[in-house]
Amino acid sequence: MNFIISSSELYAHLQSVKQVINSKNSLPILDNFLFQIEKKNLQITASDLESTLITNIELSNVEGEGMIAIEAKRLSDILKEFSEQPLTFNIDTDTFSVEVLSQNGKFSLVGQNGNEFPKLPTIKKGKGSKIQLSAELLLNGINKTIFATAEDELRPVMNGIFIEISPEEIRFVSTDAHKLVRYKRFNVSTDITSSFILPKKPASLLKNLIAKGSTEVEVEFDEKNAFFNILSNKLICRLVEGNYPAYNAVIPIDNPNKLTVDRVELINSLKRVTVFSNQATNLVRLQITGNQLTISAQDIDFSISAVERIPCTFEGEAMEIGFKSLFLMDILLNLSSTEVCFELSDPTRAGIILPANSENKDEDILMLIMPMMLNDN
C-alpha cells in the first residue's frame, strides 16, 4: 500500500497519540504506531494496554489497504526534522518494509506485523451507557480535580477521578485522604444515572486532546472501559475497578467559623512563610481574629521562623489551625476566584474552602483540606 501525506500534518497527529506510549513497555509491539488504511482513511493507533489513543487522517492520494506497525520513536524523530512537504510512504505488507520518500531523499524502515497489536476492547450491545458532554465541561471537571488524586498502590480507586452522572448534575470527585475536591456541573442533559473512576493517565491525555479546539465529546462506557470520541480522535481506557470511598461522609456540615480572604494575597504570603517551615512537615499556622489573618511557620531545628499578617473578614470565635502549606497552596492555585472562603468548625476537623463569589451559576466547587496537629511549645 502507498500513500502521500503532509509531513507536518502527520507529525501533529503522531504527537497527539504518542503521549500514551510508555518509555518501557511489557510488549515490544507497544513501542510502535499501528497504521491502518481503509478506503481513504489512515487510522493511527498507540497503546500501553491500559489506554489506547486513535487518530484519523483523510488521505487524498492512496493506493491499497492494510495495516503495519512502525517504530514510534524513529518515525517521530524523522518527521520532526522535516520542513513542510509531501511525503510518500511505500509499504510492503508482506515483508513489512517501509520506504519514506521526501523531496531530497529516501528513508528505509522495517515494520512489524500489525496483527500483533492488541485488539481493542468493545462495549457489548445493551451493556453500556452513552452521554454527550461539552468539551468545556469535561475539561474543567478534569482540571479542577486531577491535582487531588492519590498515588496509592494499596487503594487504586483513589488514583483516579470519580465521575458521577445523573439527570440533575455531573460530579467530578478526587481525594488523596489529605485533600478532597468535589466539582459539580448542572448544565448537563442526560437521562442516565451511573458512575465510573477515570484513571489519572487517561485523564491527562483527555486534557490535551480536548484543548485542541473540540466542542463536544461523546462518552460511552461500561463496567470496564470508557470510550471518548473527540473530533478525529478516540481515547479508550480501562477504568479503575472498585467502589469509591463515601466522600460525602468526610465533608463537615456544621461550620460556624467563616474566613474570607484575598486568594492571591494568601498564596503569596504562604510562599514566603513556607520557606521557614519544617521541611518534613511543611506546617503553617493560621491564627484568625476578626479582621486579621496571621500566618506563621518555624523550624526549631534551625532556629528560624516567619510571621506575616494579612487583612481578612472573619465571622466566628478566634481560632488557630494548622495546615500542610503545600496542600493548601495546591487548593488555592486550583481556584480562580478573587477571594476564597474558609468554612471551619474547630482545629481538629477538616476545613472547607470555597470561592467567595461563584463565577458560573451552572457550577459548584468545594475543596476540603485536613488539618495538622499543632504542638504548642
Number of C-alpha atoms within 10 A of each C-alpha: 15 17 20 17 19 14 20 17 14 16 17 14 17 21 13 18 23 22 17 23 21 12 7 10 13 10 12 11 22 24 22 24 29 27 17 17 23 13 12 16 15 21 19 24 25 29 28 21 19 14 22 22 26 22 20 18 17 14 15 11 11 20 14 12 16 15 22 26 25 23 18 18 13 12 16 17 11 13 18 14 9 14 10 11 13 17 21 20 20 17 22 17 17 9 11 17 16 21 17 19 16 15 9 5 7 12 11 12 14 15 20 22 16 20 12 14 21 16 8 11 14 14 16 8 7 7 9 15 17 16 16 15 18 15 21 15 20 19 18 15 25 22 14 20 24 22 19 25 23 21 13 11 9 8 13 16 24 27 24 28 30 25 21 16 20 16 14 14 17 25 20 25 27 30 26 17 16 16 23 24 26 22 20 20 21 16 16 18 14 16 12 13 13 14 19 23 28 23 24 20 16 23 21 16 17 20 17 13 22 20 12 11 11 14 14 17 21 16 18 17 23 20 17 16 22 25 23 20 18 21 17 13 20 22 25 24 26 21 21 22 15 13 11 20 15 8 14 9 8 14 17 15 12 9 16 13 18 17 23 21 21 17 20 16 13 21 17 11 17 20 13 15 21 22 16 22 24 18 11 7 13 21 24 27 24 18 16 23 19 14 14 16 23 17 22 23 25 22 18 12 7 10 8 13 16 16 15 15 15 14 16 18 16 20 15 15 14 11 14 16 19 22 23 19 21 16 16 20 16 14 23 21 13 14 18 13 18 13 19 21 20 20 22 23 20 16 17 14 17 23 24 23 24 22 21 17 11 13 11 8 9 12 18 16 19 16 27 24 22 21 21 20 13 15 6 4 4
